């Protein structure tokens, strides 16, 4: 591949913003990635900041899933336990509590597994 701006020179890499081949004369190193010198340096810097922010936010998303999983599991156990204890007194209403508790436990497992994907 040749340089986009100097077709007679061999490219050393690609600009992260425009994906054009760059020779060593045209390449500028911005945040450990290449950019077109005097053309796309600011844009590449903004892209790198955006990527770093997204990476940081993804860590926060995982912790939110774990927090939700903990809450759903506690409430699910309470609902299912209450329904099981009160079954002989409440009958069909107790089955509703048990089913709600089981659904919340399912939601807890789903949130836990989704949190593991986000790591």
C-alpha positions as CSV (number, residue, x, y, z in Angstrom):
1,X,0.0,0.0,0.0
2,X,1.2,3.5,-0.8
3,X,0.8,6.8,0.9
4,X,-2.5,8.6,0.0
5,X,-0.7,12.0,-0.2
6,X,2.6,10.7,-1.6
7,X,1.8,7.8,-4.0
8,X,5.5,7.2,-4.6
9,X,6.2,6.3,-0.9
10,X,5.2,3.2,0.9
11,X,2.6,3.6,3.7
12,X,3.6,2.8,7.3
13,X,0.0,2.7,8.6
14,X,-3.5,4.0,8.3
15,X,-5.1,7.1,9.6
16,X,-7.6,6.1,12.3
17,X,-10.1,8.8,11.1
18,X,-10.1,8.5,7.3
19,X,-8.4,5.1,6.9
20,X,-5.9,6.5,4.2
21,X,-2.5,5.0,3.9
22,X,0.2,7.3,5.4
23,X,4.0,7.4,4.9
24,X,6.3,8.4,7.7
25,X,6.2,12.0,6.6
26,X,2.4,12.3,6.7
27,X,1.8,10.2,9.8
28,X,1.3,11.8,13.2
29,X,1.2,9.8,16.4
30,X,-1.8,10.8,18.5
31,X,-2.6,8.8,21.7
32,X,-0.7,5.8,20.3
33,X,-2.5,5.7,17.0
34,X,-1.8,7.2,13.6
35,X,-3.5,10.3,12.1
36,X,-3.0,12.4,9.1
37,X,-0.5,15.1,10.1
38,X,-2.0,18.6,10.3
39,X,-5.4,17.2,9.1
40,X,-7.0,14.7,11.4
41,X,-5.1,14.9,14.6
42,X,-7.9,16.6,16.6
43,X,-10.5,14.1,15.3
44,X,-8.4,11.1,16.2
45,X,-7.8,12.5,19.7
46,X,-11.5,12.9,20.1
47,X,-12.1,9.3,18.9
48,X,-9.6,8.0,21.4
49,X,-11.2,9.9,24.3
50,X,-14.6,8.6,23.2
51,X,-13.3,5.1,23.2
52,X,-11.8,5.4,26.6
53,X,-15.0,6.9,28.0
54,X,-17.0,4.0,26.5
55,X,-14.6,1.5,28.0
56,X,-15.0,3.1,31.5
57,X,-18.8,3.2,31.1
58,X,-18.9,-0.5,30.2
59,X,-17.3,-1.3,33.6
60,X,-20.0,0.7,35.3
61,X,-22.7,-1.2,33.3
62,X,-21.5,-4.5,34.6
63,X,-21.7,-3.4,38.2
64,X,-25.3,-2.2,37.6
65,X,-26.2,-5.7,36.3
66,X,-24.7,-7.3,39.4
67,X,-26.5,-4.8,41.7
68,X,-29.8,-5.6,39.9
69,X,-29.1,-9.4,40.2
70,X,-28.6,-9.0,44.0
71,X,-31.8,-7.0,44.5
72,X,-33.9,-9.4,42.3
73,X,-32.5,-12.5,44.1
74,X,-33.3,-11.1,47.5
75,X,-36.8,-10.0,46.6
76,X,-37.4,-13.2,44.7
77,X,-36.4,-15.3,47.8
78,X,-38.7,-13.2,50.0
79,X,-41.7,-13.6,47.6
80,X,-41.2,-17.3,47.1
81,X,-40.6,-17.9,50.8
82,X,-43.6,-16.0,51.8
83,X,-45.8,-17.8,49.3
84,X,-44.4,-21.2,50.5
85,X,-45.0,-20.4,54.2
86,X,-48.5,-18.9,53.6
87,X,-49.7,-21.6,51.1
88,X,-52.0,-23.3,53.5
89,X,-53.6,-20.0,54.5
90,X,-53.7,-18.2,51.2
91,X,-54.1,-21.0,48.7
92,X,-54.1,-19.7,45.1
93,X,-52.8,-16.3,46.2
94,X,-49.7,-18.0,47.6
95,X,-49.1,-19.6,44.2
96,X,-49.0,-16.1,42.8
97,X,-46.3,-15.1,45.3
98,X,-44.3,-18.2,44.6
99,X,-44.5,-17.7,40.8
100,X,-43.5,-14.0,41.2
101,X,-40.5,-15.1,43.4
102,X,-39.4,-17.6,40.8
103,X,-39.7,-15.0,38.0
104,X,-37.6,-12.6,40.1
105,X,-35.0,-15.3,40.6
106,X,-34.9,-15.9,36.9
107,X,-34.4,-12.2,36.4
108,X,-31.5,-12.3,38.9
109,X,-29.8,-15.1,36.9
110,X,-30.3,-13.2,33.6
111,X,-28.9,-10.0,35.0
112,X,-25.9,-11.9,36.5
113,X,-25.1,-13.5,33.2
114,X,-25.5,-10.2,31.3
115,X,-23.1,-8.6,33.8
116,X,-20.5,-11.3,33.1
117,X,-20.8,-10.5,29.3
118,X,-20.0,-6.8,30.0
119,X,-16.7,-7.5,31.8
